[in-house]
Amino acid sequence: MIVDLDNNVVSLNWNYANLDGSLGGKHILDQPYGTAPLTSVTEELAVSWLEDQLPNSTEEFNAELAARKERQDSLTPYKANPGEPPTPIVDPFEIDEEA
């Protein structure tokens, strides 16, 4: 969390994760920041601020992670071949003999 000179929490770094991956970012809190003294700002309280202010729902985060995983799963690795076009790697455990 980021705190200003008046000991107000002004932004929070966040991370959302499920089995498909994780998303994260920095959220600048709406003003006023709250009346909780800094010493009483618990993780639970900070998460409640994020839940109130982040524009995305859990369902939207889950959908984005599923779409990201689907895009990643659809990628095909290719091997560079000096002087020739790249070729797909059929066996992901193929070892490059030049390495």
C-alpha positions in Angstrom: 0.0 0.0 0.0 1.0 3.6 -0.6 0.5 6.1 2.2 0.5 9.9 2.0 2.1 12.4 4.4 -1.2 12.5 6.4 -1.0 8.7 6.9 -3.9 8.0 4.5 -3.7 4.9 2.4 -4.0 6.4 -1.1 -3.4 3.3 -3.3 -3.2 -0.5 -3.0 -1.3 -3.0 -5.1 -3.5 -6.1 -5.7 -3.3 -9.5 -7.1 -6.1 -11.9 -8.1 -5.3 -15.6 -8.8 -7.1 -18.8 -9.7 -6.0 -22.0 -11.3 -5.7 -20.4 -14.7 -3.2 -17.7 -13.6 -3.1 -14.3 -12.0 -3.9 -10.7 -12.6 -2.7 -7.7 -10.7 -2.2 -4.0 -10.6 -2.2 -0.8 -8.6 -5.5 0.8 -7.6 -5.6 4.5 -6.6 -8.3 4.8 -4.0 -11.2 7.2 -4.3 -11.0 10.2 -2.0 -11.8 10.5 0.8 -9.5 7.6 1.6 -11.3 6.7 4.8 -11.1 7.5 8.4 -9.3 4.4 9.6 -6.0 5.2 11.3 -3.1 3.7 9.5 -2.3 1.4 12.4 -5.8 -0.2 12.1 -5.6 -0.8 8.4 -5.7 -4.6 8.2 -5.5 -6.8 5.0 -9.2 -7.5 5.5 -10.0 -3.8 5.5 -7.8 -3.0 2.5 -9.4 -5.9 0.5 -12.8 -4.5 1.4 -11.8 -1.2 -0.1 -10.7 -2.9 -3.3 -13.9 -4.9 -3.5 -15.9 -1.7 -3.2 -13.8 0.3 -5.7 -12.4 -2.1 -8.4 -14.7 -2.0 -11.4 -14.3 -5.7 -12.2 -16.1 -8.6 -10.6 -14.7 -12.0 -9.7 -16.6 -13.4 -12.8 -14.8 -10.9 -15.1 -11.4 -11.7 -13.6 -12.1 -15.5 -14.0 -13.2 -14.9 -17.6 -10.1 -12.9 -18.5 -7.8 -15.5 -17.0 -9.6 -18.3 -18.9 -9.3 -16.3 -22.1 -5.6 -15.6 -21.5 -5.0 -19.3 -20.8 -6.8 -20.3 -24.0 -4.8 -17.8 -26.0 -1.6 -19.2 -24.5 -2.6 -22.8 -25.1 -3.2 -22.0 -28.8 0.4 -20.8 -29.4 2.8 -23.0 -31.2 6.6 -22.9 -30.4 8.9 -22.7 -33.4 12.6 -23.4 -33.6 15.0 -21.1 -35.5 17.0 -22.8 -38.2 20.0 -20.8 -39.5 19.6 -20.2 -43.2 16.2 -21.9 -43.3 12.6 -21.0 -42.3 11.7 -21.8 -38.7 9.9 -25.1 -38.0 7.4 -26.0 -35.4 8.6 -27.8 -32.3 6.6 -31.0 -32.1 8.2 -32.3 -28.9 8.2 -29.5 -26.3 11.1 -31.3 -24.5 13.2 -31.2 -27.7 16.7 -30.1 -26.8 18.5 -27.6 -29.1 21.8 -29.3 -29.9 23.5 -25.9 -30.6 22.7 -24.7 -27.1 
